[in-house]
Every structure is written in structure tokens, then in C-alpha cells.
Amino acid sequence: MGFEDLTEIDRKVYEYIKEHDFENYPWNTEQAAEYLDIPEDEIYEALSNLAKHIRDNIWIHYKDGHIRVSAD
């Protein structure tokens, strides 16, 4: 499993996460969907795929009542 297993949408979400600071600022699926012009359910699916296929490159955690996401 790795980057080669990601779909185009997974890659778009991954790049979006890398370009924005969702570790210090809460993740917002609605804003991500609007920014990327992708339905929210596909954003959730992409997050799941990222956590499955590149788990050493993405971190999803909960802090101060909000989801935080970071990637490298």
C-alpha cells in the first residue's frame, strides 16, 4: 500500500491537507468540499483511503473539540 493506491480525489485531498494548517486550525469537511469542488461524502472516503494507504504520511486526531489533520 502506498501513494500508487490513491485515487485522483485522494491525491487532491492529500495536497489540500499539505497546503493548509489543519493541525493548528480545525478541519472543516464542508470547506474542503467547496474548495476542491468535491462532494462531502467523497472527502470522507478520501480521508479514509489516505489513513489506510499512506498511514505513515497522514495524521488525523482530535484536539480541543475539533478534528485536526496533517500530512507530509
FIGU-216924 format. One record per residue: residue in three letters; z, y, x of N, C-alpha, C in turn. Coordinates in steps of 0.1 Angstrom, whole numbers, plus 5000, padded with zeros to 4 digits. Example, Ala and Ser with C-alpha at 12.3 -4.5 7.8 and 13.67 -1.06 7.14 Angstrom:
Ala507849435132507849555123507849675132 Ser507149785128507149895137507950005129 
This chain:
Met500049885008500050005000500050125009 Gly499350225004499250355012498350455005 Phe497950555013497150655008495750605002 Glu495250495007494050445002494150384988 Asp495350364983495650314970495750424959 Leu495750554964495850664954494550694947 Thr494750734935493550784927493350934931 Glu492250984926491951134928493051214922 Ile493551184910494651264904495851244912 Asp496251124917497351114925497351204937 Arg496151204944495951294955496151444952 Lys495551484941495751624936497251654934 Val497951574928499351594926500151594939 Tyr499751504948500351504961500151634969 Glu498951674969498651804976499351924969 Tyr499451924956500152024949501652034953 Ile502251914954503651904958503751954973 Lys502951914981502951954995502852104997 Glu502052174988501752314989502852404983 His503752344975504752414968506152364972 Asp507152454970508552424974509352374962 Phe509252244959509952184947511252114952 Glu511652144964512952094969513952204966 Asn513552334968514452444966514352504952 Tyr513152474946512852524932512552404923 Pro513052394911512952284902511452244899 Trp511152114899509852064895509652094880 Asn508452134876508152154862506852084859 Thr506851984852505651904849504651984841 Glu505152064831504252144823503452244832 Gln504152304841503452404850502452324859 Ala502852214864501952134873500652094865 Ala500852044853499752004844498752124842 Glu499352244839498552354837497852404850 Tyr498552404861497952444873496752354878 Leu496952224876496052124880494952094869 Asp495252144858494352114846494251964844 Ile495451904843495551754841496651734830 Pro496451644821497451624810498851584816 Glu499851614810501251584815501451444817 Asp500951354808501251214810500551154822 Glu499451224826498751174839499551224851 Ile500251344850501151394861502251294863 Tyr502851244852503951144853503451014859 Glu502250974855501750854861501450874876 Ala500950984879500651014894501951014902 Leu503051074896504251074903504750934906 Ser504650854895505050714897504150634907 Asn502850664907502050604917502350644931 Leu502650774933503050824946504350764951 Ala505250744942506550684946506350534950 Lys505350474943505050334946504250314959 His503150384960502250364971502550434984 Ile503150554983503450624996504950664996 Arg505850564993507250594991507950655004 Asp507350645015507850705027507450845029 Asn506550895021506051035022506351125010 Ile507151075000507451154989508951124985 Trp509651224981511051214977511251284964 Ile511751204955512051264941513551244939 His514251354936515651334934516151444924 Tyr517351434920517951524910519051604917 Lys518951744914519951834920520151954911 Asp521351984909521752104900521052094887 Gly520951984881520451964867518951964866 His518251954878516751964878516251854887 Ile514951814884514251724893513751804905 Arg513851744917513351804929512351704935 Val511251754941510151674946509751734959 Ser509651654970509051704982508151594988 Ala507251634996506251545003505851595016 Asp505551495025504951535038503851445042 
